[in-house]
Amino acid sequence: MFKKKQRSATVVGLDLDPSHIAAAEVHANGSVSVKKGAVVALRPGVLRDGEATDPSALADALRELFAEHDLPKRVRLGIANQRIVVRSLDLPVIEDPKGLAAAVQAEAPDHIPMPMDEAVIDFQSLGVVQTPAGPRSRVVIVAVRREMIDRLVSATREAGLELEGIDLAAFGMVRALAPASAGDEAVLYVNVAGLTNVAVANGSGCLFTRAAAGGLDAAVHTLSERRALTQEHARQWMQHVGLLTPLEDLEGDAELVAATRAALEEGVHQLADTVRNSLNFYRMQEGAEAVERALLTGPVLAIPGFADKLSEQLRLPVEPAFVVVDGEGDADPARLAVAAGLAVEDRV
């Protein structure tokens, strides 16, 4: 999406989350593995709900990250926020790529709830599918407000980076984590960090995606306020307490341990509601496929038992999903999945 025609052999995937920046340089040969990865915490307020509210501060953070870890300067960054519009459309079968692009441009205004002169629009083809009306060319259209893109472009250029392209963070997540044998099975993907990013995809590509505010940061903020902790201390307590070990077996102040467990249980419940709502919205779409399992990634995987509790709430198998790291850096692999997928346009 939104990519340059000229491509480089070395592109760093850049995941911009309200809580952190993750960068990954990868190998891709049937699967994606990270050969150099780096993650840095992001000051609150620099990105709000996935949008750059302070482009200069974001540029400073990017500049420091790339200098410290000696990363290549050509990047493809991912975007995720509630104002991005994603629609799946079925069009008459059109073999010619230019003809398909023209048909998308003609249909887009009827499906995108924003002025066309304020939007950046792109699409991905999912190929020809069988529908009750016969064969159709199915495409996923993405529309983003231009001013949001402009702020991100400004920050990356100010940081001295060369922008190879902009992609949906959800597309990167799917590319990084999709099983090689996925076939036509529809799988739910969930990345939980500063935002909650949800996608449904099969072997043809991403069928649906939606981003929601909150994520892990909401639970961290709740605990931080209730117990007068810094957000970093709140995160550490959540990783220590988790959702598996009985409270009486955990070390530490009993009241703080109990408060941490309560915040985590609330967080799982709220996240399950968010994911369930997104999944129900997808299921109401014409031609929606059955989803029988989910893959969970993001810093939330550092909390013991979170995936199991989410599975109970959703009544759906939820498997922790990590990207393989076989190179430099000591960054959390769960924080690198989206960045790793953004570094490639496909996995071959």
LOMI-430685 format. One line per 2 residues: for each residue x, y, z of N, C-alpha, C. Coordinates in pm, whole numbers, plus 50000, padded with zeros to 5 digits. Example, Ala and Ser with C-alpha at 12.3 -4.5 7.8 and 13.67 -1.06 7.14 Angstrom:
<vextors>
51319:49431:50780:51230:49550:50780:51320:49670:50780 ~ 51285:49775:50708:51367:49894:50714:51290:50003:50787 .
</vextors>
This chain:
<vextors>
50084:49881:50000:50000:50000:50000:50089:50126:50000 ~ 50052:50225:49921:50120:50354:49919:50271:50339:49905 .
50318:50257:49811:50461:50227:49803:50525:50293:49682 ~ 50658:50310:49691:50733:50360:49578:50751:50249:49475 .
50771:50289:49351:50794:50190:49247:50934:50131:49257 ~ 51031:50213:49295:51167:50165:49307:51184:50100:49443 .
51239:49981:49449:51251:49908:49573:51396:49880:49606 ~ 51423:49866:49734:51558:49836:49782:51560:49696:49838 .
51677:49631:49832:51689:49497:49888:51682:49500:50040 ~ 51718:49611:50101:51719:49621:50246:51621:49728:50292 .
51510:49681:50346:51407:49771:50397:51380:49733:50542 ~ 51375:49830:50629:51344:49807:50770:51195:49831:50792 .
51130:49733:50851:50990:49750:50889:50981:49831:51017 ~ 50889:49925:51020:50879:50020:51131:50737:50021:51185 .
50720:49968:51305:50589:49962:51370:50580:50077:51471 ~ 50488:50170:51447:50470:50286:51534:50348:50263:51622 .
50372:50227:51747:50265:50201:51843:50266:50314:51946 ~ 50151:50349:52005:50152:50455:52106:50246:50429:52223 .
50280:50302:52250:50367:50272:52363:50514:50251:52326 ~ 50541:50222:52197:50679:50193:52158:50697:50205:52008 .
50822:50209:51965:50859:50195:51825:50937:50066:51811 ~ 50901:49983:51714:50974:49859:51686:51026:49864:51543 .
51152:49826:51525:51213:49823:51392:51272:49685:51368 ~ 51258:49635:51245:51309:49501:51214:51363:49495:51072 .
51482:49437:51061:51540:49400:50932:51532:49248:50926 ~ 51486:49192:50814:51449:49051:50815:51510:48971:50701 .
51503:48837:50718:51519:48740:50609:51380:48691:50573 ~ 51354:48670:50444:51226:48614:50402:51251:48506:50299 .
51217:48382:50336:51233:48270:50244:51127:48165:50280 ~ 51003:48196:50245:50893:48109:50283:50836:48143:50419 .
50920:48200:50505:50876:48252:50635:50961:48375:50665 ~ 50921:48449:50766:50990:48573:50801:51068:48552:50929 .
51196:48588:50928:51277:48584:51051:51356:48714:51062 ~ 51377:48757:51184:51441:48886:51210:51592:48866:51223 .
51669:48942:51141:51814:48936:51155:51868:49053:51238 ~ 51791:49159:51250:51826:49270:51340:51697:49337:51384 .
51676:49344:51516:51555:49404:51567:51585:49498:51682 ~ 51501:49599:51699:51519:49696:51807:51384:49752:51846 .
51368:49777:51976:51245:49834:52029:51282:49943:52129 ~ 51211:50055:52123:51234:50162:52220:51097:50212:52268 .
51088:50240:52398:50964:50294:52454:50942:50435:52401 ~ 50816:50469:52382:50779:50599:52328:50708:50680:52437 .
50750:50805:52452:50690:50891:52553:50540:50907:52528 ~ 50457:50898:52634:50313:50915:52616:50280:51048:52548 .
50185:51043:52456:50140:51164:52388:50203:51190:52253 ~ 50314:51121:52221:50378:51141:52090:50289:51082:51981 .
50238:50963:52008:50138:50901:51920:50011:50881:52003 ~ 49900:50928:51956:49775:50908:52028:49677:50835:51938 .
49635:50717:51985:49543:50633:51906:49598:50607:51766 ~ 49730:50594:51756:49792:50560:51629:49826:50677:51539 .
49796:50801:51581:49825:50918:51500:49936:51001:51563 ~ 50022:51059:51479:50134:51139:51528:50084:51275:51573 .
50078:51296:51704:50035:51426:51757:50153:51519:51780 ~ 50274:51463:51784:50396:51543:51800:50501:51491:51702 .
50493:51528:51574:50585:51474:51474:50733:51499:51505 ~ 50765:51614:51565:50906:51643:51596:50960:51548:51702 .
50880:51521:51805:50923:51426:51908:50935:51286:51850 ~ 50844:51249:51760:50854:51119:51694:50981:51111:51610 .
51014:51219:51539:51137:51223:51460:51260:51205:51549 ~ 51261:51270:51665:51374:51255:51758:51390:51110:51803 .
51278:51046:51837:51283:50907:51883:51332:50814:51772 ~ 51285:50838:51650:51329:50757:51537:51479:50776:51511 .
51523:50899:51512:51664:50929:51487:51754:50857:51588 ~ 51716:50863:51715:51796:50798:51820:51795:50647:51805 .
51679:50589:51773:51669:50444:51757:51758:50394:51645 ~ 51754:50461:51529:51831:50414:51414:51981:50438:51434 .
52018:50546:51502:52159:50571:51528:52215:50470:51628 ~ 52141:50442:51734:52190:50351:51838:52208:50209:51786 .
52119:50166:51697:52123:50027:51652:52179:50012:51510 ~ 52227:50120:51452:52291:50116:51321:52205:50043:51218 .
52080:50087:51207:51986:50026:51114:51989:50096:50979 ~ 51962:50023:50870:51950:50087:50739:51842:50194:50742 .
51857:50296:50660:51770:50413:50669:51646:50405:50579 ~ 51637:50303:50496:51517:50290:50412:51412:50211:50489 .
51291:50266:50500:51191:50205:50588:51055:50193:50519 ~ 50979:50096:50566:50837:50086:50532:50763:50086:50665 .
50678:50184:50686:50613:50195:50816:50467:50152:50809 ~ 50419:50109:50924:50281:50061:50935:50193:50162:51006 .
50068:50167:50967:49972:50258:51030:49854:50177:51082 ~ 49799:50223:51194:49682:50159:51253:49612:50261:51341 .
49490:50293:51309:49408:50374:51399:49262:50362:51360 ~ 49175:50416:51443:49032:50397:51423:48977:50474:51304 .
49051:50570:51253:49000:50651:51142:49035:50594:51005 ~ 49111:50486:51001:49140:50420:50874:49017:50340:50832 .
48979:50355:50706:48862:50285:50654:48908:50168:50568 ~ 48860:50049:50599:48892:49930:50521:48762:49866:50477 .
48748:49845:50348:48626:49785:50294:48662:49675:50195 ~ 48585:49568:50198:48599:49460:50101:48490:49476:49995 .
48528:49477:49869:48433:49495:49760:48443:49380:49660 ~ 48328:49340:49608:48324:49242:49501:48285:49313:49372 .
48373:49308:49274:48354:49376:49147:48340:49273:49035 ~ 48291:49313:48920:48293:49220:48806:48436:49171:48781 .
48445:49050:48730:48579:48993:48706:48653:49078:48603 ~ 48768:49130:48644:48850:49215:48558:48993:49163:48563 .
49044:49112:48454:49178:49053:48450:49287:49160:48442 ~ 49260:49269:48371:49360:49373:48350:49382:49454:48477 .
49504:49462:48531:49528:49537:48654:49487:49684:48644 ~ 49512:49746:48528:49473:49887:48513:49321:49902:48513 .
49253:49807:48452:49108:49811:48451:49050:49791:48590 ~ 49114:49702:48668:49069:49679:48805:49090:49805:48889 .
49205:49870:48872:49233:49994:48946:49130:50101:48912 ~ 49094:50111:48785:48995:50211:48743:48859:50181:48805 .
48823:50052:48810:48695:50014:48870:48692:50046:49019 ~ 48804:50025:49087:48813:50057:49230:48795:50208:49250 .
48862:50288:49170:48850:50433:49181:48707:50480:49159 ~ 48637:50413:49068:48499:50451:49040:48405:50412:49154 .
48431:50299:49219:48343:50249:49324:48374:50307:49461 ~ 48498:50345:49483:48542:50387:49616:48455:50496:49679 .
48419:50603:49607:48342:50710:49672:48211:50663:49735 ~ 48152:50554:49684:48026:50505:49739:48046:50427:49869 .
48171:50394:49903:48196:50307:50019:48289:50371:50122 ~ 48348:50484:50090:48445:50548:50180:48382:50673:50240 .
48359:50675:50371:48290:50789:50435:48384:50905:50466 ~ 48451:50955:50364:48533:51075:50380:48546:51142:50243 .
48568:51272:50239:48585:51340:50110:48704:51283:50033 ~ 48684:51254:49907:48789:51193:49828:48912:51282:49815 .
48893:51416:49816:49008:51505:49802:49089:51514:49932 ~ 49038:51456:50041:49112:51453:50167:49167:51315:50198 .
49151:51221:50107:49186:51082:50134:49301:51033:50047 ~ 49378:50939:50101:49473:50860:50024:49414:50720:50016 .
49397:50668:49895:49327:50541:49876:49417:50444:49802 ~ 49418:50320:49846:49488:50213:49776:49406:50086:49794 .
49446:49980:49726:49371:49855:49738:49462:49736:49715 ~ 49416:49620:49763:49483:49494:49735:49380:49398:49675 .
49421:49327:49572:49334:49229:49509:49346:49095:49582 ~ 49231:49033:49609:49229:48899:49668:49197:48794:49564 .
49193:48835:49438:49168:48740:49330:49020:48721:49303 ~ 48990:48623:49223:48851:48593:49185:48792:48496:49286 .
48674:48529:49338:48607:48444:49435:48469:48408:49382 ~ 48416:48295:49432:48281:48254:49396:48181:48314:49495 .
48080:48380:49444:47976:48441:49527:47840:48391:49480 ~ 47732:48415:49557:47598:48375:49511:47562:48436:49376 .
47625:48549:49341:47599:48614:49213:47695:48567:49104 ~ 47778:48467:49135:47875:48418:49039:48016:48467:49072 .
48113:48444:48984:48252:48485:49013:48266:48638:49016 ~ 48347:48686:49111:48370:48829:49126:48518:48852:49160 .
48568:48967:49120:48702:49011:49163:48687:49077:49300 ~ 48748:49017:49401:48737:49073:49536:48860:49158:49567 .
48837:49279:49617:48946:49369:49654:48922:49423:49795 ~ 49031:49456:49862:49023:49525:49991:49071:49668:49968 .
48983:49765:49992:49016:49906:49975:49054:49965:50110 ~ 49161:50044:50110:49205:50114:50231:49205:50263:50202 .
49143:50340:50292:49142:50486:50277:49188:50550:50407 ~ 49279:50647:50394:49337:50715:50509:49332:50865:50483 .
49305:50942:50587:49306:51087:50570:49448:51137:50541 ~ 49459:51221:50441:49588:51267:50392:49670:51337:50500 .
49603:51415:50585:49678:51490:50687:49745:51396:50787 ~ 49687:51278:50812:49751:51181:50899:49878:51127:50837 .
49871:51096:50706:49989:51048:50635:50096:51156:50629 ~ 50056:51280:50606:50152:51389:50595:50235:51404:50723 .
50172:51389:50839:50246:51403:50965:50348:51292:50983 ~ 50313:51171:50944:50406:51060:50954:50522:51076:50856 .
50490:51118:50735:50595:51141:50635:50691:51250:50684 ~ 50637:51356:50741:50719:51464:50793:50814:51414:50902 .
50764:51329:50993:50847:51279:51102:50959:51189:51050 ~ 50929:51100:50955:51032:51010:50905:51140:51087:50828 .
51100:51186:50751:51199:51265:50677:51284:51348:50771 ~ 51221:51406:50874:51298:51485:50971:51400:51398:51045 .
51368:51268:51058:51460:51175:51124:51571:51128:51032 ~ 51568:51171:50906:51671:51131:50811:51648:50995:50749 .
51524:50947:50750:51491:50817:50694:51432:50833:50555 ~ 51450:50731:50472:51395:50730:50338:51274:50638:50336 .
51160:50693:50304:51035:50619:50313:51013:50537:50187 ~ 51021:50405:50202:50995:50313:50091:50844:50299:50066 .
50766:50304:50170:50622:50290:50155:50552:50291:50289 ~ 50420:50297:50284:50335:50294:50402:50235:50182:50383 .
50218:50103:50487:50132:49985:50479:50043:49981:50603 ~ 49937:49903:50597:49860:49880:50718:49938:49788:50811 .
49943:49825:50939:50012:49741:51036:49953:49600:51038 ~ 49822:49591:51018:49757:49460:51018:49808:49371:50905 .
49835:49430:50789:49889:49352:50678:50027:49296:50714 ~ 50109:49379:50781:50238:49331:50826:50227:49218:50925 .
50134:49231:51020:50112:49125:51120:50078:48993:51051 ~ 49991:48998:50955:49949:48876:50886:50066:48816:50809 .
50143:48899:50737:50257:48846:50660:50358:48779:50752 ~ 50380:48836:50870:50482:48781:50960:50437:48650:51025 .
50309:48637:51055:50263:48527:51140:50182:48421:51067 ~ 50137:48446:50945:50051:48350:50876:50121:48216:50861 .
50056:48108:50903:50117:47975:50885:50138:47946:50737 ~ 50249:47879:50705:50279:47848:50565:50171:47760:50503 .
50101:47683:50589:49998:47591:50540:49858:47646:50562 ~ 49844:47779:50574:49715:47838:50608:49607:47804:50507 .
49642:47798:50379:49543:47765:50277:49426:47861:50279 ~ 49306:47805:50268:49186:47888:50264:49126:47912:50402 .
49187:47860:50506:49135:47877:50642:49141:48024:50685 ~ 49032:48075:50738:49030:48212:50790:49076:48210:50935 .
49176:48293:50966:49236:48299:51099:49222:48440:51153 ~ 49192:48451:51281:49186:48580:51349:49324:48614:51404 .
49374:48734:51375:49503:48782:51425:49477:48900:51517 ~ 49543:48900:51634:49524:49008:51729:49660:49052:51783 .
49691:49181:51765:49812:49239:51823:49769:49335:51933 ~ 49816:49310:52057:49776:49392:52170:49897:49464:52226 .
49898:49597:52207:50005:49682:52259:49938:49810:52307 ~ 49985:49927:52260:49918:50051:52292:49782:50060:52227 .
49769:49995:52112:49641:49977:52043:49609:49828:52036 ~ 49485:49797:52009:49447:49660:51977:49419:49655:51828 .
49496:49574:51756:49484:49563:51612:49431:49425:51578 ~ 49318:49419:51509:49251:49293:51478:49247:49274:51327 .
49271:49152:51283:49262:49121:51140:49207:48980:51123 ~ 49139:48958:51013:49099:48825:50968:49161:48804:50832 .
49230:48691:50815:49297:48666:50687:49294:48518:50655 ~ 49300:48487:50526:49319:48350:50481:49440:48346:50388 .
49456:48238:50314:49572:48227:50228:49577:48329:50117 ~ 49462:48390:50084:49459:48490:49977:49502:48628:50025 .
49490:48653:50154:49527:48784:50207:49436:48826:50320 ~ 49446:48953:50356:49369:49008:50468:49227:49038:50422 .
49129:48982:50492:48989:48999:50456:48922:49112:50533 ~ 48977:49144:50650:48914:49243:50738:49017:49289:50839 .
49011:49415:50876:49097:49465:50984:49032:49584:51052 ~ 49061:49598:51179:49008:49711:51256:49102:49736:51374 .
49129:49862:51402:49211:49901:51517:49122:49968:51620 ~ 49154:49944:51748:49076:50002:51857:49171:50059:51962 .
49131:50170:52022:49211:50230:52128:49208:50141:52252 ~ 49300:50166:52343:49303:50090:52468:49419:49994:52470 .
49394:49870:52436:49499:49771:52435:49557:49748:52574 ~ 49682:49706:52578:49749:49680:52705:49769:49809:52784 .
49790:49918:52714:49814:50045:52783:49699:50084:52874 ~ 49576:50049:52836:49460:50084:52918:49466:50013:53053 .
49503:49885:53053:49514:49810:53179:49630:49863:53262 ~ 49741:49896:53196:49856:49952:53268:49819:50084:53333 .
49748:50168:53260:49706:50298:53312:49612:50281:53432 ~ 49522:50184:53424:49429:50159:53535:49505:50123:53662 .
49598:50030:53653:49676:49989:53770:49763:50104:53821 ~ 49823:50177:53728:49908:50289:53766:49831:50391:53849 .
49709:50424:53807:49629:50522:53879:49581:50470:54014 ~ 49538:50345:54018:49482:50289:54141:49587:50276:54252 .
49710:50244:54211:49813:50216:54312:49926:50319:54312 ~ 49909:50431:54242:50008:50538:54238:50145:50485:54195 .
50146:50408:54087:50270:50352:54032:50306:50424:53903 ~ 50434:50423:53871:50472:50465:53736:50420:50360:53639 .
50406:50397:53513:50356:50300:53416:50454:50185:53398 ~ 50583:50214:53406:50682:50107:53393:50670:50008:53509 .
50651:50059:53632:50633:49969:53746:50504:49888:53733 ~ 50400:49952:53681:50274:49881:53662:50292:49766:53563 .
50366:49789:53455:50393:49682:53359:50470:49567:53425 ~ 50570:49602:53505:50650:49499:53570:50565:49415:53666 .
50475:49481:53740:50388:49407:53831:50293:49316:53753 ~ 50245:49360:53640:50157:49275:53561:50229:49151:53510 .
50353:49168:53468:50430:49052:53422:50461:48958:53538 ~ 50482:49013:53658:50510:48930:53776:50387:48854:53822 .
50274:48920:53827:50152:48859:53882:50087:48766:53780 ~ 50068:48815:53658:50007:48733:53555:49867:48687:53591 .
49823:48583:53520:49687:48532:53538:49684:48382:53567 ~ 49798:48325:53602:49805:48181:53625:49827:48144:53770 .
49925:48203:53835:49966:48164:53970:49864:48210:54073 ~ 49824:48123:54167:49733:48166:54274:49792:48285:54351 .
49707:48378:54391:49755:48500:54456:49839:48471:54579 ~ 49799:48370:54657:49871:48341:54781:50012:48287:54756 .
50039:48245:54634:50173:48192:54602:50266:48297:54543 ~ 50216:48419:54524:50296:48525:54463:50365:48610:54569 .
50491:48644:54544:50565:48731:54636:50525:48876:54616 ~ 50537:48954:54723:50507:49096:54714:50392:49136:54803 .
50370:49266:54813:50261:49320:54892:50128:49260:54847 ~ 50054:49200:54941:49932:49126:54907:49827:49216:54842 .
49813:49339:54891:49713:49430:54834:49750:49470:54691 ~ 49879:49493:54669:49923:49530:54535:49909:49412:54438 .
49942:49293:54486:49926:49174:54403:49779:49156:54364 ~ 49689:49172:54461:49546:49157:54434:49496:49265:54337 .
49544:49388:54354:49503:49497:54265:49553:49473:54123 ~ 49673:49419:54113:49727:49388:53981:49646:49281:53911 .
49613:49174:53985:49531:49068:53926:49395:49121:53882 ~ 49335:49206:53964:49204:49263:53929:49213:49346:53801 .
49318:49429:53788:49336:49510:53667:49356:49423:53544 ~ 49429:49314:53560:49451:49223:53448:49322:49154:53406 .
49244:49110:53504:49119:49043:53470:49022:49139:53400 ~ 49019:49264:53446:48937:49364:53378:48989:49386:53236 .
49122:49391:53223:49182:49414:53092:49149:49303:52993 ~ 49154:49178:53038:49119:49067:52950:48972:49076:52907 .
48887:49109:53003:48743:49120:52972:48718:49231:52869 ~ 48780:49347:52888:48762:49458:52795:48819:49425:52658 .
48935:49361:52656:48995:49323:52528:48906:49222:52455 ~ 48853:49125:52529:48766:49026:52467:48644:49093:52405 .
48587:49193:52474:48474:49267:52418:48513:49337:52288 ~ 48631:49399:52288:48679:49469:52169:48696:49373:52052 .
48762:49261:52076:48786:49163:51970:48655:49102:51923 ~ 48567:49071:52018:48439:49009:51983:48355:49104:51896 .
48354:49231:51931:48279:49328:51851:48333:49336:51708 ~ 48466:49337:51696:48527:49341:51563:48494:49215:51484 .
48501:49101:51551:48473:48974:51484:48327:48966:51442 ~ 48238:49013:51527:48096:49014:51491:48069:49105:51372 .
48138:49221:51368:48124:49312:51255:48168:49244:51126 ~ 48281:49172:51134:48329:49099:51016:48228:48993:50973 .
48173:48920:51070:48082:48810:51037:47954:48859:50969 ~ 47918:48985:50989:47798:49040:50927:47820:49076:50781 .
47945:49078:50736:47973:49114:50597:47936:49000:50503 ~ 47891:49036:50386:47857:48935:50287:47980:48855:50248 .
47966:48724:50249:48077:48636:50213:48178:48614:50322 ~ 48148:48656:50446:48241:48635:50558:48265:48487:50581 .
48390:48452:50608:48427:48312:50628:48429:48278:50777 ~ 48408:48151:50807:48409:48106:50947:48550:48118:51004 .
48560:48168:51125:48689:48181:51195:48689:48084:51312 ~ 48784:47991:51311:48785:47885:51412:48899:47897:51512 .
48996:47986:51486:49106:48001:51580:49169:48139:51566 ~ 49252:48173:51665:49314:48306:51668:49461:48295:51703 .
49540:48391:51653:49680:48406:51688:49696:48539:51760 ~ 49763:48538:51875:49781:48657:51958:49928:48694:51963 .
49959:48821:51941:50096:48868:51952:50099:49004:52020 ~ 50221:49057:52038:50236:49186:52104:50291:49172:52246 .
50325:49284:52311:50383:49280:52445:50292:49216:52549 ~ 50165:49200:52519:50074:49133:52612:50116:48989:52638 .
50193:48929:52546:50237:48791:52565:50336:48776:52680 ~ 50390:48888:52728:50480:48880:52845:50403:48855:52974 .
50270:48863:52969:50187:48841:53087:50143:48695:53089 ~ 50191:48616:53186:50156:48473:53189:50005:48452:53196 .
49957:48365:53110:49818:48326:53114:49723:48414:53037 ~ 49771:48523:52978:49680:48616:52910:49611:48551:52791 .
49688:48477:52711:49630:48413:52593:49523:48312:52632 ~ 49548:48235:52739:49450:48136:52784:49322:48202:52832 .
49333:48311:52907:49214:48380:52957:49135:48444:52843 ~ 49207:48498:52744:49139:48555:52629:49065:48446:52552 .
49126:48330:52540:49062:48217:52474:48931:48179:52544 ~ 48934:48177:52677:48813:48145:52753:48702:48248:52725 .
48740:48375:52723:48642:48481:52703:48582:48475:52562 ~ 48666:48448:52463:48620:48447:52323:48557:48314:52283 .
48581:48210:52366:48537:48075:52331:48592:48034:52196 ~ 48721:48060:52182:48792:48035:52057:48936:48002:52092 .
48995:47900:52030:49136:47873:52057:49224:47994:52024 ~ 49307:48037:52119:49397:48151:52100:49539:48103:52125 .
49624:48114:52024:49763:48067:52035:49858:48187:52038 ~ 49955:48188:52132:50058:48292:52128:50139:48279:51999 .
50172:48391:51937:50244:48389:51809:50362:48485:51816 ~ 50480:48432:51783:50604:48511:51785:50670:48504:51648 .
50743:48606:51613:50828:48600:51495:50963:48542:51537 ~ 51027:48469:51446:51157:48408:51475:51266:48515:51470 .
51354:48517:51572:51468:48609:51574:51594:48526:51569 ~ 51669:48540:51460:51793:48460:51446:51914:48548:51419 .
51905:48674:51462:52017:48765:51439:52044:48853:51558 ~ 52080:48978:51532:52123:49070:51636:52006:49130:51714 .
52040:49171:51837:51942:49244:51917:51879:49155:52022 ~ 51835:49217:52132:51773:49143:52241:51628:49189:52262 .
51566:49243:52159:51429:49293:52170:51332:49177:52186 ~ 51221:49203:52253:51116:49106:52274:51058:49063:52138 .
51067:48933:52103:51016:48889:51972:50868:48922:51951 ~ 50789:48923:52058:50646:48953:52044:50623:49097:52002 .
50717:49187:52030:50704:49327:51989:50753:49349:51847 ~ 50815:49248:51786:50875:49265:51655:50790:49209:51542 .
50680:49140:51575:50605:49070:51470:50554:49165:51363 ~ 50490:49273:51403:50434:49366:51304:50546:49430:51222 .
50652:49476:51289:50764:49538:51218:50827:49442:51118 ~ 50840:49315:51157:50901:49216:51068:50817:49197:50942 .
50685:49192:50959:50598:49177:50842:50599:49299:50752 ~ 50618:49416:50811:50623:49538:50731:50751:49547:50647 .
50854:49476:50687:50982:49480:50616:50977:49409:50481 ~ 50872:49330:50459:50862:49253:50333:50727:49280:50268 .
50722:49261:50138:50595:49271:50067:50531:49135:50048 ~ 50612:49031:50056:50560:48894:50059:50667:48810:50128 .
50643:48678:50137:50733:48594:50217:50818:48502:50130 ~ 50832:48533:50000:50910:48445:49914:51036:48515:49867 .
</vextors>
